Amino acid sequence: MKMKKSTSYHHGNLKEALIETALQTIDQEGLDAITLRDITEKLGTSRSAVYRHFASKEALIIGVIQRGYAQLDELFTPIFQDRTQSVQERFEKMGRAYLDFAIEHPNLYRLLFGENYRQEREEVCDYKDESQATGLYALIGLLLEAQEEGIIARADPMVQAATVWASIHGLASLLIDGHLMMRDNLEEIYRYSQAMVLNGMR
């Protein structure tokens, strides 16, 4: 799908417009559709203006990767902070938010967690840095609450978080790549997998 040319950005926020346009292009057309010429035409700006913010297509894609991680963080953090809901309810909602993100943005999801740009992702998002991985640390915080309440065993929460992620990531990847059998039973499969993960950490 071709996007209409947009000149709605204001002076000073071209960088933001470039990232947003690239993100939309990836969402709608896939990573291979990204070219600086195409992005320039969609925004009605000059190549020289683009290069002042991003020296290459790869640099722009790294900006999209950072934005994608930020979107995931914005999904997880409010769920973790909602103390009106139980640990189990928030755990279920976090997993569902992750799965919904993958379903709604499969091309972006593959960029964030696929084979391409693996080294670049490691450079812009250090999982050991809480300021760069707030979504991960929201999950870790929830797991620590679960430990305190006796819902799961006391263990390294980072290891537990990796285990949780491996489960939901596997389900998401199978689903968006068309390899998941019994798609009509997705809700049941999701709930069962979440229960299995929690039970496995008891």
Sequence and secondary structure as in RCSB ss.txt:
>XXXX:A:sequence
MKMKKSTSYHHGNLKEALIETALQTIDQEGLDAITLRDITEKLGTSRSAVYRHFASKEALIIGVIQRGYAQLDEL
FTPIFQDRTQSVQERFEKMGRAYLDFAIEHPNLYRLLFGENYRQEREEVCDYKDESQATGLYALIGLLLEAQEEG
IIARADPMVQAATVWASIHGLASLLIDGHLMMRDNLEEIYRYSQAMVLNGMR
>XXXX:A:secstr
          TT HHHHHHHHHHHHHHHH GGG  HHHHHHHHT  HHHHHTT SSHHHHHHHHHHHHHHHHHHH
HHHHHH TTS HHHHHHHHHHHHHHHHHH HHHHHHHHSSTTHHHHHHH  TT TTT HHHHHHHHHHHHHHHTT
SS    HHHHHHHHHHHHHHHHHHHHTT  S GGGHHHHHHHHHHHHHHHT 
